[in-house]
Amino acid sequence: MAQLAPETLITIANFPITNTLLDTLAVDVLLIGSVVWLKKHMAIIPNKFQNLMEYVIDSFYNLTESISGKNAPAIFPFFMSFFLFILIGNWLGLFPGFGTVGFFEHVEGKTELVPLLRNFTSDFNATFALALISLVSTHILAIRAIGVGQYLGRYFSLNPVMLFVGILEIISEITKVISLSFRLFGNIFAGEIVLSTVSNLFAFVFPVPFLLLETIVGLVQALVFSMLTMAFMSILMTPHHAEEHAKEVSHS
C-alpha cells in the first residue's frame, strides 16, 4: 500500500533524499536530455521526433494565443513547461519498477519495501511547490505587464467596497495554491493506491485497464494544472479597464 509521505532513501547533511526527489531529478534529466538531443539533431527536414515536438508546440502555442492574445509569448513558456514536466512525471510513474524496485527495511517489527522511485506528483510537497511557483510567476508577469500601480489597485483602494473586494481577491489567490496542489496530489495519489491494491491482488492482465485509465488521468491532470495557470496569468496580465470593456462587450 502506498504511503502518504515519501520514503527517505538516504540523508546528506541532514537533508533527506526521498524517492520522490529522485523521481523529480529523473524527470529533469529526461526533459533536459530530450531538449539537448533535439537541438543537436535539428534539421530542415525534421525526423519523427522533431516533427512530433513541432506539432505539439505549435498546437499548444495556438491554444495559448487564442486565450491570452498578446500575452501569449510571455505565458507560453510557463504553460508548456508545467504541462510537460507534470505529464512526464505522471506517465513515468506508471512504468514497471516504480513502487516495486527498492530495498526492504524493518519498521516496528515489520518488513516493508522502500521503493527507489516514486511518482513525485503523489508527494504533496512537490505539488505544493509547483502551485507556489505558478502563483509567484503569475504575479511577477502581472506586475511586468500592467505595472505596479494597476497591480496594487486590484487589491487596495480608498473605496471601502473596493477594498473589501481586494481582500477577497487576496484570499482567492491563496486558495488557488491550495486548489492547484490538492487537485494534482489527490488524483495522482489516489491512482497510486488503486494501482498498488490491484497489482497486489492480480499480477497479470487485470491491472492493464487501470494503467490505461491512469494514463488518461495523468494527461488530464497535467493539462488542467497548466491550463489553469495560463488562465490565471492571462487574467492578471489584463489591465482592469480592458477587463471592464470585455465584460461590456460580452453583455451587449
MOMO-V45989 format. One record per pair of residues at least 6 apart in sequence whose C-alpha atoms are under 7 Angstrom apart, sorted by the first residue. I is the first residue (numbers start at 1). J is the second residue. If there is no record, write none. Layout:
# MOMO-V45989
{{I/J} {I/J}}
This chain:
# MOMO-V45989
{{1/193} {1/196} {1/197} {2/192} {2/193} {2/196} {5/123} {6/18} {6/19} {6/20} {6/123} {7/18} {7/19} {7/114} {8/16} {8/17} {8/18} {8/19} {9/17} {9/18} {9/19} {10/16} {10/17} {11/17} {19/115} {19/116} {19/117} {19/118} {20/117} {20/118} {20/119} {20/120} {20/123} {21/120} {22/117} {23/117} {23/118} {23/119} {23/120} {24/120} {27/88} {27/89} {38/50} {61/76} {64/72} {64/76} {65/72} {68/234} {75/230} {75/233} {79/226} {79/229} {79/230} {82/226} {83/222} {83/223} {83/226} {86/222} {87/218} {87/219} {87/222} {89/119} {89/120} {89/121} {90/119} {90/121} {90/218} {91/215} {91/218} {93/118} {93/119} {98/115} {98/117} {98/118} {99/115} {99/117} {99/118} {100/115} {101/115} {101/116} {102/113} {102/114} {102/115} {102/116} {103/113} {103/114} {103/115} {104/111} {104/112} {104/113} {104/114} {105/111} {105/112} {105/113} {106/112} {120/126} {121/127} {121/184} {121/185} {121/188} {122/185} {122/188} {122/189} {123/185} {124/185} {127/181} {127/184} {127/185} {128/181} {131/177} {131/180} {131/181} {132/177} {134/229} {135/177} {138/232} {138/233} {141/237} {142/151} {142/236} {142/237} {143/151} {145/237} {146/237} {146/239} {154/166} {155/163} {155/166} {155/167} {155/169} {155/170} {156/163} {156/166} {157/163} {180/225} {184/221} {191/214} {195/210} {198/207} {199/207}}
